[in-house]
Amino acid sequence: MEKTKTLDKLNVGRVIEHVPLNEYTTYRVGGIARALVIVDDKETLKKLIRFLEEKKMKWKILGNGSNLIFQDGFYDGILISLSNLNQIEINDTFITVEAGYPLPKLAMKAAKSSLTGLEFAAGIPGTVGGALFMNAGAYKSDMGYVVKEVTFLDDNLEEKVFTNRECDFHYRTSYFKKHPKCICLSTTISLKHGMKEAILAVMEDRRKRRVESQPLEYPSAGSVFRNPEGDYAGRLIESLGYKGKMFGGAMVSEKHANFIINKNHATASDIIRLIHDIQKRVKKEYGIDLKLEQEIVE
Ligand SMILES: Cc1cc2nc3c(=O)[nH]c(=O)nc-3n(C[C@H](O)[C@H](O)[C@H](O)COP(=O)(O)OP(=O)(O)OC[C@H]3O[C@@H](n4cnc5c(N)ncnc54)[C@H](O)[C@@H]3O)c2cc1C
C-alpha cells in the first residue's frame, strides 16, 4: 500500500489501485492487481519504470488484455497502460502510429484512407503495442508483412528504432516477445494505395466469416494454442471430442475448438485446468506438444 501511495506522488499519470482484472481482460477473469498506471506520455513512462526497477517492483505493460490470462489471486505488480500514447499520422502510404492505438481502429483508418495491407487486422481486438509484441495476424498475413520500423525502449530505457528485419517477426512471435522488458512505443506501417470500397468489402467479408466461425458472443482471448507445424490445433482438439467440454465455467467452444470461452462465470483456474487437460490429451493421443498462444501471467 505504501509503495502504491508513492506512485501517486510520482506524477506520472492516473493511478488506479486494486484493479479488478476481469474488467481489463477480454476473458473477463482474474483477481486483483496492486495498481494500474495510465501514463501520460513517453517521459512519464520512463520515469515510472525507473522508479519501479529501483524499488524492485514487478510491472507489466497491459494493452487491451485480449491475449492474457491473469490468475485468480492477487497480482502483486503494477500494470502500465499506454492508452494515452495514441497519436497517428498518415503520410502518403505510410502510417506512423503509437502503441496505445487500437488495432481495429487503425485498420479502419487505413481502409478509409484507401490504403491496403491492414485488412487482416480489422478483427483483432488488441492495441498496436500488443500486436507488435505478438506479431498478431490472420488470413496468411501479420504485422511482419506491413511494419517498416518500430520505435521502442530497450531494457536500459534507451529509445531505439528497429527495422522490420531486426524485429524478427515470425508466426505469433517477435524480438519484443523474446525481450519482455522492451516497450514498443510506436511503429511506421508501410501500405499500398488501393480502392476504398474494395478494401472495406474484404474487411466486411472477413467480419462475417469471423462471426460465423468464432464464438464472439462470449468472452475469450482468441485462439488458445498455436497451430502445430502442418496442422491445426482446432482440428486436433475437435477430433478428441472436446467441443462443448466444460471445466467449471470455462468451455471449449462448440463453434471453434481452439477457442475457450467464459461460458458461465469462469475463473482463471477453470481456463488453465482446461488448457492443461487438452495439452495432456493431445500429447497422449498424437504425441504433439500444443504450445499456448495466450499468455498466463505469472
Ligand atoms: C475474439 C478474439 C479474436 C482474436 N483474433 C486474433 C487473430 O485473429 N490473430 C491474432 O494474432 N490474435 C488474435 N486475438 C488475440 C489478441 O487480440 C492479440 O494477441 C493482440 O495482439 C493482443 O493485443 P493486446 O493489446 O490486447 O495485448 P495484451 O493482451 O494486453 O498483452 C499481450 C502481451 O503484449 C505485451 N504488450 C502489450 N503492449 C505492449 C507494448 N507496447 N510493448 C511491449 N509489450 C507489450 C503485454 O505485456 C503482454 O505480454 C484475438 C483475441 C480475441 C479476444
The ligand as an SDF file (V2000), in Angstrom:
LIG
                    3D

 53 58  0  0  0  0  0  0  0  0999 V2000
  -12.1730  -12.5540  -30.2010 C   0  0  0  0  0  0  0  0  0  0  0  0
  -10.6950  -12.5150  -30.3700 C   0  0  0  0  0  0  0  0  0  0  0  0
  -10.1230  -12.7500  -31.6130 C   0  0  0  0  0  0  0  0  0  0  0  0
   -8.7470  -12.7250  -31.7780 C   0  0  0  0  0  0  0  0  0  0  0  0
   -8.2260  -12.9560  -33.0230 N   0  0  0  0  0  0  0  0  0  0  0  0
   -6.8850  -12.9140  -33.2020 C   0  0  0  0  0  0  0  0  0  0  0  0
   -6.3170  -13.1210  -34.5060 C   0  0  0  0  0  0  0  0  0  0  0  0
   -7.0180  -13.3330  -35.4850 O   0  0  0  0  0  0  0  0  0  0  0  0
   -4.9770  -13.0510  -34.6120 N   0  0  0  0  0  0  0  0  0  0  0  0
   -4.1480  -12.8000  -33.5540 C   0  0  0  0  0  0  0  0  0  0  0  0
   -2.9230  -12.7370  -33.7320 O   0  0  0  0  0  0  0  0  0  0  0  0
   -4.6520  -12.6000  -32.3230 N   0  0  0  0  0  0  0  0  0  0  0  0
   -5.9920  -12.6390  -32.1130 C   0  0  0  0  0  0  0  0  0  0  0  0
   -6.5060  -12.4370  -30.8580 N   0  0  0  0  0  0  0  0  0  0  0  0
   -5.5910  -12.2660  -29.7100 C   0  0  0  0  0  0  0  0  0  0  0  0
   -5.2080  -10.8090  -29.3770 C   0  0  0  0  0  0  0  0  0  0  0  0
   -6.1960   -9.9030  -29.7940 O   0  0  0  0  0  0  0  0  0  0  0  0
   -3.8500  -10.4230  -29.9920 C   0  0  0  0  0  0  0  0  0  0  0  0
   -2.8300  -11.2600  -29.4930 O   0  0  0  0  0  0  0  0  0  0  0  0
   -3.4750   -8.9600  -29.7010 C   0  0  0  0  0  0  0  0  0  0  0  0
   -2.3360   -8.6460  -30.4560 O   0  0  0  0  0  0  0  0  0  0  0  0
   -3.1700   -8.6890  -28.2220 C   0  0  0  0  0  0  0  0  0  0  0  0
   -3.0640   -7.2710  -28.0520 O   0  0  0  0  0  0  0  0  0  0  0  0
   -3.4070   -6.5670  -26.6620 P   0  0  0  0  0  0  0  0  0  0  0  0
   -3.1950   -5.1030  -26.8260 O   0  0  0  0  0  0  0  0  0  0  0  0
   -4.7310   -6.9830  -26.1740 O   0  0  0  0  0  0  0  0  0  0  0  0
   -2.2490   -7.1530  -25.7400 O   0  0  0  0  0  0  0  0  0  0  0  0
   -2.3820   -7.7180  -24.2570 P   0  0  0  0  0  0  0  0  0  0  0  0
   -3.1910   -8.9690  -24.2780 O   0  0  0  0  0  0  0  0  0  0  0  0
   -2.7820   -6.6500  -23.3250 O   0  0  0  0  0  0  0  0  0  0  0  0
   -0.8750   -8.0970  -23.9930 O   0  0  0  0  0  0  0  0  0  0  0  0
   -0.2460   -9.1740  -24.6880 C   0  0  0  0  0  0  0  0  0  0  0  0
    1.2590   -9.0960  -24.4280 C   0  0  0  0  0  0  0  0  0  0  0  0
    1.7870   -7.9660  -25.1160 O   0  0  0  0  0  0  0  0  0  0  0  0
    2.5630   -7.1820  -24.2160 C   0  0  0  0  0  0  0  0  0  0  0  0
    2.4510   -5.7960  -24.6620 N   0  0  0  0  0  0  0  0  0  0  0  0
    1.3240   -5.0780  -24.8790 C   0  0  0  0  0  0  0  0  0  0  0  0
    1.6270   -3.8360  -25.3080 N   0  0  0  0  0  0  0  0  0  0  0  0
    2.9800   -3.7760  -25.3780 C   0  0  0  0  0  0  0  0  0  0  0  0
    3.9000   -2.7590  -25.7580 C   0  0  0  0  0  0  0  0  0  0  0  0
    3.5140   -1.5510  -26.1270 N   0  0  0  0  0  0  0  0  0  0  0  0
    5.2350   -3.0590  -25.7170 N   0  0  0  0  0  0  0  0  0  0  0  0
    5.6640   -4.2840  -25.3160 C   0  0  0  0  0  0  0  0  0  0  0  0
    4.8390   -5.2790  -24.9410 N   0  0  0  0  0  0  0  0  0  0  0  0
    3.5070   -5.0280  -24.9810 C   0  0  0  0  0  0  0  0  0  0  0  0
    1.9110   -7.4230  -22.8530 C   0  0  0  0  0  0  0  0  0  0  0  0
    2.7800   -7.1160  -21.7620 O   0  0  0  0  0  0  0  0  0  0  0  0
    1.6060   -8.8990  -22.9460 C   0  0  0  0  0  0  0  0  0  0  0  0
    2.7470   -9.6710  -22.6230 O   0  0  0  0  0  0  0  0  0  0  0  0
   -7.8940  -12.4470  -30.6660 C   0  0  0  0  0  0  0  0  0  0  0  0
   -8.4690  -12.1860  -29.4170 C   0  0  0  0  0  0  0  0  0  0  0  0
   -9.8550  -12.2120  -29.2610 C   0  0  0  0  0  0  0  0  0  0  0  0
  -10.4400  -11.9100  -27.9100 C   0  0  0  0  0  0  0  0  0  0  0  0
  1  2  1  0
  2  3  1  0
  2 52  2  0
  3  4  2  0
  4  5  1  0
  4 50  1  0
  5  6  2  0
  6  7  1  0
  6 13  1  0
  7  8  2  0
  7  9  1  0
  9 10  1  0
 10 11  2  0
 10 12  1  0
 12 13  2  0
 13 14  1  0
 14 15  1  0
 14 50  1  0
 15 16  1  0
 16 17  1  0
 16 18  1  0
 18 19  1  0
 18 20  1  0
 20 21  1  0
 20 22  1  0
 22 23  1  0
 23 24  1  0
 24 25  2  0
 24 26  1  0
 24 27  1  0
 27 28  1  0
 28 29  2  0
 28 30  1  0
 28 31  1  0
 31 32  1  0
 32 33  1  0
 33 34  1  0
 33 48  1  0
 34 35  1  0
 35 36  1  0
 35 46  1  0
 36 37  1  0
 36 45  1  0
 37 38  2  0
 38 39  1  0
 39 40  1  0
 39 45  2  0
 40 41  1  0
 40 42  2  0
 42 43  1  0
 43 44  2  0
 44 45  1  0
 46 47  1  0
 46 48  1  0
 48 49  1  0
 50 51  2  0
 51 52  1  0
 52 53  1  0
M  END
$$$$
